[in-house]
Amino acid sequence: MRAMAREPRAPGDGTGAAVITKTKPQTKRPPVYRVLLLNDDYTPMDFVVEVLERFFNKDREEATHIMLHVHHNGVGECGVYTYEVAETKVTQVMDFARKHQHPLQCVMEKK
C-alpha cells in the first residue's frame, strides 16, 4: 500500500484545504520637513528673493510673495522636503547668506 501525502489542513475547517494568504508589504512615506526663512532687520529683500529663486526654484512672483510673508510675519515656508533634501537646502542658504555677509537664518522643522 502506498502512503498518500496529505494536504495541510486549515484549522477547524475539516475539508483539508490549505488557506494561503499573501500579505502586501506596507510602504511608509518618509517624514517630511518644512524649510523656513526667518525675518531679520538687515538682510535686503532682494537678496531673500534671490535665495528663493536660486535654492527653491521659485519664480519672481512667488519668491516676492514668500519674502513679503517672511517680512510681515517673521517666518515663511520655502518648501517641504525629505530630511536630507531639507538639510541640504538649509546649509546652502546659510552658506550663501554668510558668503554675502547677511545674517539671514534658515531652519527646518518636522511637519
C-alpha positions in Angstrom: 0.0 0.0 0.0 1.3 3.4 -0.9 1.2 6.3 1.5 -0.6 9.3 0.3 0.6 12.8 1.0 -1.8 14.9 2.9 -2.7 18.5 2.2 -2.2 20.7 5.2 -5.5 21.5 6.9 -6.7 24.8 7.7 -7.6 25.0 11.4 -11.1 23.9 12.1 -12.4 23.7 8.5 -12.4 19.9 8.3 -12.0 20.0 4.5 -8.3 19.5 4.3 -7.9 22.6 2.1 -5.0 24.9 2.8 -5.6 28.6 3.2 -2.8 30.7 1.8 -2.7 34.4 2.5 -0.4 36.8 0.8 0.4 40.0 2.6 1.3 43.1 0.7 4.2 44.9 2.4 3.2 48.3 3.8 5.3 51.1 2.4 5.7 54.0 4.8 6.2 57.6 3.5 9.4 59.2 4.9 8.9 62.0 7.3 8.9 65.5 5.7 10.4 68.7 7.0 9.4 72.3 6.4 12.2 74.7 5.4 11.6 78.1 6.9 13.2 81.5 6.4 13.3 83.8 9.5 13.0 87.6 9.3 15.8 89.9 10.4 16.2 93.7 10.1 19.4 93.6 8.0 19.1 91.2 5.0 17.9 93.0 1.9 14.6 92.0 0.5 16.0 91.5 -3.0 18.6 89.1 -1.5 15.9 87.0 0.0 14.1 86.9 -3.3 17.3 85.7 -5.0 17.7 82.9 -2.4 14.1 81.7 -3.0 14.7 81.7 -6.8 18.1 80.1 -6.6 17.6 77.4 -4.0 13.9 76.7 -4.0 13.1 77.2 -7.7 10.5 79.9 -7.1 9.6 82.3 -9.9 10.0 86.0 -9.2 6.3 86.5 -8.2 6.2 83.6 -5.8 9.6 84.4 -4.3 8.4 88.0 -3.7 5.2 86.8 -2.1 7.1 84.5 0.3 9.7 87.2 1.1 6.9 89.6 2.0 5.2 86.9 4.1 8.5 86.5 6.0 8.9 90.3 6.3 5.4 90.8 7.8 5.0 87.6 9.8 8.6 86.9 10.9 8.8 83.5 9.3 7.8 81.9 6.0 7.9 78.5 4.4 10.1 77.9 1.4 9.1 74.2 0.8 8.6 70.8 2.3 11.2 68.1 1.7 12.6 64.8 3.0 15.2 65.2 5.8 18.3 65.0 3.5 16.9 67.5 1.0 15.7 69.9 3.7 19.1 69.7 5.5 21.0 70.4 2.2 18.8 73.4 1.4 19.2 74.9 4.8 23.0 74.5 4.6 23.1 76.0 1.1 21.1 79.1 2.1 23.1 79.6 5.3 26.4 79.3 3.4 25.2 81.7 0.6 24.0 84.2 3.2 27.3 84.1 5.1 29.3 84.4 1.9 27.4 87.6 1.2 27.6 88.8 4.8 23.9 88.7 5.6 22.5 87.4 8.9 19.6 85.5 7.1 18.5 82.5 9.1 17.1 79.3 7.5 15.8 76.4 9.6 13.9 73.2 9.2 11.2 71.7 11.3 9.4 68.3 11.2 5.9 68.7 9.6 
